[in-house]
Amino acid sequence: MQELNTTTNLNTTRDDVFDAIEKQDAAFLKTIISDLHPGELADLLESMPPKKRSFLWENIPSALDADILAEVQDEVRTTLIRDMNHAELISAAAAMEVDDLADVIEDLPEEMRTAVEDSLSDSIREKLETNLSFEEDTAGRLMSTDVVTIRPDVRLETVIRYLRWRGALPEHTHGFFIVDREGQYLGMLPIEALVTHDDAVLVGDVMQPDNNCLEATTSTHEVAQIFERYNLISAAVVGQGKLLGRITIDNVLDIIRDNANHTLMSGVGLDEGEDLFAPVSISAKKRTIWLAINLVTAFLAAWVIGLFETTIDKIVALAILMPIVASMGGIAGSQTLTITIRGLSLNQISGPNVFWLARKEFAIGVINGFLWAIVIALLAWAWFGDVGIGLVIGAAIIVNLIVAAISGITIPLILKRLGSDPAVSGAVVLTTVTDVVGFMSFLGLASIYLI
């Protein structure tokens, strides 16, 4: 893999690439991209509209195909694969690490997937099948099988001779995995132990127990937390006590990025791998589904308003002030919802502390409710010269902010218990609750006390 060119200004490079593509100047384009890292090329491909992306992809050296396919987002990868023939895919697959190939191969059409699998050696195909035997988003699917294993009954001098014979180490190697003759994982031999002890010492005498090894079924979300908690560079992956592979920090950075994208994008119904430059028809179809869901909730809020049509007709000021009640509740609820979803994602919320957290958010809702009720009531009174309107909107603000606080913590907990992702549907449910409660309390109180 190419070394990262830290002096490259990717924004300037992108402009030059766009210019070369506009002029269909393949020679100039190849000159521009010749020194770029595969990760930079992946970023460029993700920032290109379809036709320009295809032209750029055609002019990237095929030797980089494997690294780039492993770097780009899923949807972009699919568009690149469509421009490749069987021979190009087979060549790229042969150059991929098994963990990257496991991620890529599932995006292939069935015919291409079969051709790629048939082209692999028996040993690589067996490793690939091991990765694919585990569910997506687990340590077993993410792991690399490229590991250095050593038995505990050999001397350090033997290990050094073996490493010299290998000639190279897997990336991010900071130690070696110790296994017995049956493949059972025993611990780690750090590199510093190898170079600071006498050559005649046995591996078993200087190896370290490893309490941070990962079961193959561990979720990638938990993998990222373990790496962060213990400042790991790599970790062994085991199944029934046997060493299966390892996960390295670069894999975990990908997990963190994907989780961040998921949290950001799922809140508005989009996939974390959304292609910014996907065709209009594809993007419109995905967004239409979410708009349809929101339309249902909007009609529910409108129906509540319709119940008080007579009240609104008599007091026009209510129509002007309604958005304030809904907006304040929505913002307050979103704050609690965001904190709760973050706490759930970090495994910081569980049975013993749920009620304490609920009481805290309830208290915040009460304090903010009364504080802003006073402010908004005074403003409404000054605006419309009617103390009754001020009192009604103040009471509605108190009710809605308290309900928003309670909803912000209970909705994600309920959704998680039901097996749904709170980041995906939590915001929609919360908005519906705060809109309905806000309109109902404001217009309901107005009907009782102002008519």
C-alpha positions, 0 to 999 in steps of 0.5 A: 500500500502506498504511504500517505502523502501528508503534503497533499492538499486534497481540496486543491487536488480535487479541483485539479481532478475535476478540471482534468475530467472536464477536459477528458485529459486522461494523461494529466489526470493520471499524473495528478493521482499518481502520488495519492494514497488509496484513502485519498483516492477513495475520498475523491471518488466519493466526491464525484458525480456518477459520470466523473466518478466512472472516468476517474475510476477507469484511470486509477491503476488497477493495482490500487483497486483492492485498497480503494474498494476496501476504503469507499462507502458501501453505495459508492463501492457498488457503483464502482463494481458495476464498472468492473469485469470479472477479471478485474474483480478477481484480480482485486479480490486476490490482493485483498485482506480476508476481512476486507474481502468479506466486506466487499464480496457481499456487495457482488452480484451472485455471478461475480461472487461465484467467480471470485470465490472460485478463483481463491486458493483453498486456504483463502477460501477457508478463511473467508468462509470463517469470516462470513460464518459470523453475523455482520457487525461482529468481531468474527466478521471484522477480524483479520486472520493474518496473525503470528502465532507462537508456542510457549515451549520455544525459546526467544531465539527461535522466535527471532529466527522465525520472524527473520525467516518471515521477512515481514510482519502484519500491520499494527503488530505490537505483539505475538499470539501464544497458542498451544498445539490445539490452537487454544489461546494462551496470551501475548508475547509483547515485542518489548519482551522479545527484545529485552530478555535473554535469547535462551528464555522460554516464551512461556516464561515471559508471555503475558495473560491477555484479559482483553481478547474478544469473543468472535460473537462480540458486537463491533459496537462493544469492540470499539468500547473495549479498544477505547477503554483499554487503549488497545492497538490490537486484540485477539479474537477467539471462539471456544478458546481457540485463536481465530484472528485479530482486530486492529485499531484501524478497524476500530476507527472504521467502526467509530466512523460508521457509528457516528455516521449512523447516528447522524444519518439515521435520525432523518431516515438515511443510511450511514453509507448514503452516496451523496452523488447517487442518481436522483431516482435512488435518493428520492426513493429513499427519502420519500419513505421517510417523508411518508412516515413524517406525513402520518405524524404531521396529520396526527398533529393537524387532527389535534389542532382541528379539534379546537378549530372553533377556539382558534377562530375566536382567538387568532392569537392562539394560531400565532403562538402555537408553534412556540409551544411545540418548538420549545417542547421539541427542543427540550425533548431532543436534548434529553433524547440525544443524551439518552441515546448517547448513554445507551450507545456507551452502555452507561444506562442500565436498570440501577441508574434508569430511575435516577436519570429519569428523576434528574430529567424530570427535575430539569423539565420542571425547572426549565418549564417554569423558567421559560413559562414565566418568560413566554407568558410575560412576552405574550401578555406584552404582545397581545395585552391579554393576561389570560393568553399569557397564563395559558401559554405559560401553563402549556409550556410547563406541561410540554417541557415536563412531558418532553423530558420524560419522553426524551428518556422513556422513548429510546428505552422503550424502543431499545427494549422492543428491538428497534434502534432509538437513533432511527425512530426516536426523533419521529416519535418524540416530535409527535409526542411533543407536538400533540401534547403541546397543541392539546395542552395549549388549545385545551386550556384556552378552550376552558379558560379563554372562551 
